[in-house]
Amino acid sequence: MTTNKEKLLKQDLAHLIHPLHNRGLHETTAHVWVKGEGAMLVDVDGKEYIDGLSGLWNVVAGHGRKELAEVAARQMETLSYCSGYAGSTNPWAIELAERLSRLTNSNITRFFFTSGGGESTETSIKTARYYWKIKGKPEKTKVISRQFGYHGVTLAAMSATGLSPYWPMFEPLVPGFSHIPSPYPYRYVAPAGVSQGIAAANELEKAILKEGADTVGMFIAEPIQGAGGVIVPQDDYFPRIREICDKYDVLFVADEVITGFGRSGKMFGLDHWGVRADIIQFAKAITSGYFPFGGIGVTEQIASVLDTGNMAWMHAFTYSAHPVGCAVAMRTIDIIEQEGFPAQAAEKGDYLLKALQAALADHPHVGEVRGKGLMCAIEYVEDKSTKADYPADQKIGHKIHIAAQARGLFSRLRGDVFCIAPPVISTHKQLDQIVEIMAGATKEVLG
């Protein structure tokens, strides 16, 4: 007899194309999610799983928050949609922008809203280019980003993304994009006598000089690289990056799509190092995934230059400043502030990281257990002494992912790096379960 799940998956395969479409994977391991409650997801067959990546890093407040559903419903009844184009606005967008100007670093004062992170990256790139044109430097169009960085998969955002598997099907990349090495403390090799963080930051200076400083418009970086494997930079890395951007007149764009709004243990990830960006971009946690929403914030210096343009800024999205998104964002920020998400993420993240390290760091095939805030990763290697990876065809990460799912944990990978970022509202008991599951899955697959 065909189960409900089998029927649904058959219909799915007949009619849906998924993000990162992989029919074979979908046929063999797919879930049909029907409910979420707190840190838990429920499959159509009734099995519960810990949401080990908060959806896609975004559901910080957990599933089933009635207050977010209620504010969305009220807004839909009041004003479901209106244009956000120039000459048209709404009170919720105005209030959200004003609130963000107080919440972000004091140099960020003006905001443009999008439907998500990829649109935010596109907006940063186009803003930087227009800014330099108005400033009389139209050649400053190039974008430098980092290996293992993730900034979205629209064409320009994909060109900035430093995860090469995203490229081959759609190449050539947009001209004018290049990537420098990640600071990646586990793998970056610094020259003798130079700290790892300074050496990794100096890769930016080398790239600017190679491209020509008069052609480089912006550098974009996640404060903590998320999808690339939770890569936490050295403490001296971003202060040096800021110095280099200032020296060569390059805009520094902080991609806070994953780290923004408390996930890292600070309200924004860059706050850990006391560094200010020229542009910040955000999405995900600002609505806890309950509504597609994002944006960028720029300094008053940048905004005032845009204001001087002698024609309309020809950049627009239908759903920019969507009133429902703005209302949900405001209520989500209430929750983040009232429930102290940055402090919760710092404490729970430290608890989870220490427990994972105690359970797994000594395993002969665990190269590193790392993290910051409620973002952790386990990197599996074939040879711990040399840090040599497993051959890709062994699919070690995938096997551990399957073993973890069998034990009730659902998350995502970057190759053989297992990423863990549960909702901030996760209980310590659930964090303990994550550790137990990962220890069991690792033992099952690797002994």
C-alpha positions, 0 to 999 in steps of 0.5 A: 500500500502506498503511504502518504509520504510515497504519494507526495514524493511521487507528485513532487518528483513529477512536478517540482524542481528544487533548489540544488536540484538532485533527483537521485538524492531526493528519491532516496533521502527526502523528507516531507515536512509538515510541522515545526515546533520550537527546535523540532521538525516533524516529517509527514510520517510523524518522525521528529527531528532536531532542526540542526541548521534552523532551516537554512540558518534563519529560524532563530526564534524557532518554529510555531511562534504564534506572535509572528503568525498573528502579526503577519495575519493582522498586516495582511488584513490591514495592508497586504501590499503596496509599492515601495518605489520612490513616491510610495512608502508605508509606516512599517517600512519607515519604522523598521528603517529607523529602528535598524539605524539605532540597532546597527553600528552608528555609522549605518543610517539608511536602508534598502529592503529586499526579499532575501540574501541574494537580492541583498548581495546584488543590491550591494554590488549595484550600490557600490558601482553607482556610488563610484560613478557619482564620485567620478571613479567609474572604473571602480567596478571590480568585486573581491570576495573570498574562497568558501564565501557564500553570497547567494546564487543569482548571477552576480552573487554567484560570481562573488560566492567562493564555493566553486561547485556553484559555478560550472553549470552557469559559467562564465562568471560575471567579469570583474569578480575575483576571490582571495584565500579564506583566513580559515584557521585550520588550513590557511598557511601564513608566511613565517613571522607573520600572524595567520590573521594578518597574512590572510588579510594581506591577501586582499592587499595583494589582490587590490594591487594585482587588479589595480586599486583604481578598478576595485570598488568593493570587498565583500565578506561574511564575519563568520563564513557559514555555508563554507563550513563555519570558518571563524576568522582570527581576531586580528583579521578584520581590523587589518581588512578595514585598514586595507580598504581605507588605504585603497579606497575600497568599500567594505561590505559585511555580509551579515545574512547569517550572522546578523541579529544574534546568531553569532553571540553579538547582534551583528557578527562584525561587532566581535572585532569592533570593526565597522563596514561601509555597507551591511547586508542582512536577511534570514534572522530578521524575520526568523524565516517567517517571511522572505525579507532582507536588505542592506544598510549603508553609511550616511556618506554613501547615502548622501552621495546617492542622493546627489544623483541626477537621475532615478536610481534604476534598481528596484524589486517588486517586494522591496519594503513589503509591509508584511515583511516589515511588520514581521521583522519588527516583531522578530526584533522585539523577540530577539531583544526581549529574549536576549538572543545574542546572549543566549547564542553566546552561552548556548553556543559555548556550551554546545561547542565545548560538548562537541569538542569533548565528545569528538575532538580526539577522534582520529578522523575529526580534524577540527570542531569549531564555532562561535555563537550558535554556529558550530562545525565538525570537519572530518579528515582521512588523516588527522596528522596531515589534514588530508581530506577523504576522496570525494567519492567516499562521501563521508559527510553524506554518510554521517548526515544519513546516520545523523538523520536516522538518530533524529538530527537534520542539518547540512554539509559542505563536503565533509564539514558538518554544520550545526546551527540550531534555533537560538531557543533550543534547550540545553537538553536538545543541545545534549541530544545533538552531541549524542547524535553526532558522536553516534553517527561518527562512530557508526561511519568512521569507527 
